[in-house]
């Protein structure tokens, strides 16, 4: 992704009014459809975003890549098996990374303050891992009794629309600070759907 951004910026910079590269930290807030008390995927995580783009008059093109830290949901349940009380522990962990191609429109409110509205397409990968010790406690021979908690993994990949609004304040001729919010749907392979909201803040380097 970094190579593609660099090549795109190099090609665009010949005619662009300005070219920027930057990085930001973000907080992703994920919410899925259905009863919140039964949903183990809802959560929040910190992450990072890198990207770059070019501006042609008021029009902006941009490429971004991002990654979130892991969201973990840990639960325990007590079962009575053959007169014994057993504590079944489980953890559902998932993380997200993506690349996005965006285009939009920028408004200058002063020489130092800029507002940009963007939309585009994002390619998303969500990695899920479910771990439980149920097999160790419940299974008996001749079934195969695992010696440790068992983890099942699943990767979901999908493309979706994305929208972003950000402000840029030029601190110097080449350095600026930026903040904004991004939103898009989440659609997993087993018919789980939801959305995320991502406030972010970072710094940019303006080549022109």
C-alpha positions, 0 to 999 in steps of 0.5 A, spaced: 500 500 500 505 504 501 508 503 494 502 504 491 501 511 495 508 513 493 507 511 486 500 515 485 503 521 489 509 521 484 505 521 478 500 526 481 505 531 483 506 533 476 499 537 476 497 537 483 496 544 487 499 540 493 501 533 495 501 530 502 503 524 506 501 523 513 499 518 519 494 518 524 492 514 531 485 513 531 479 509 535 475 505 532 468 504 535 464 497 532 457 496 533 453 490 530 446 489 529 442 485 534 441 484 541 447 488 544 447 483 550 448 477 546 453 480 541 460 479 542 463 483 537 461 490 539 467 494 542 472 499 541 480 499 539 486 503 538 489 503 531 493 507 526 492 510 519 498 512 514 496 515 507 497 520 502 494 524 496 494 530 492 489 536 491 487 539 484 484 546 486 478 544 490 478 536 488 482 531 492 484 524 491 487 520 497 489 513 499 489 510 506 491 504 509 489 502 517 490 497 522 486 496 529 488 493 535 485 486 537 478 487 541 477 481 546 470 479 549 472 474 555 466 470 558 465 464 563 459 460 564 458 454 569 455 448 568 453 442 572 456 435 568 456 429 572 454 432 579 460 437 578 460 444 577 465 446 571 467 453 569 467 454 561 471 459 559 471 462 552 474 468 548 472 471 542 478 476 539 477 480 532 482 485 529 481 489 522 485 492 517 484 495 510 486 499 505 481 505 502 481 509 495 478 516 496 476 522 493 472 528 495 472 536 495 476 541 500 474 548 502 479 553 504 476 557 510 483 561 511 490 560 509 491 555 515 484 552 515 482 547 510 475 542 511 475 536 506 469 531 505 471 524 502 468 518 499 470 512 496 471 504 497 475 500 502 477 493 502 477 490 509 479 484 512 477 482 519 480 476 523 476 472 528 479 467 533 474 463 538 478 460 544 474 455 549 476 450 554 470 446 553 473 440 550 478 439 556 472 439 561 466 436 557 469 431 553 471 424 555 474 418 551 473 415 546 472 422 544 479 426 543 480 430 549 484 436 547 490 438 552 489 445 552 484 450 550 482 450 542 482 456 538 478 456 531 480 462 526 476 465 521 478 471 516 472 475 513 474 479 507 469 484 503 469 491 500 464 497 502 463 504 501 466 509 506 466 516 508 470 521 511 470 528 514 477 531 516 480 538 518 487 540 516 490 546 520 497 548 517 502 549 522 508 551 518 509 551 510 510 544 510 507 541 517 500 540 519 495 537 524 489 534 522 483 531 525 476 528 523 471 522 523 470 516 518 464 511 518 463 505 514 459 498 514 461 492 516 459 485 513 462 479 515 461 472 511 456 469 516 451 474 515 453 479 521 453 486 519 454 492 523 458 499 522 464 503 525 465 510 527 473 512 527 475 519 530 482 520 528 488 525 529 495 526 526 500 530 522 501 531 515 507 533 511 505 537 505 510 537 499 507 543 495 
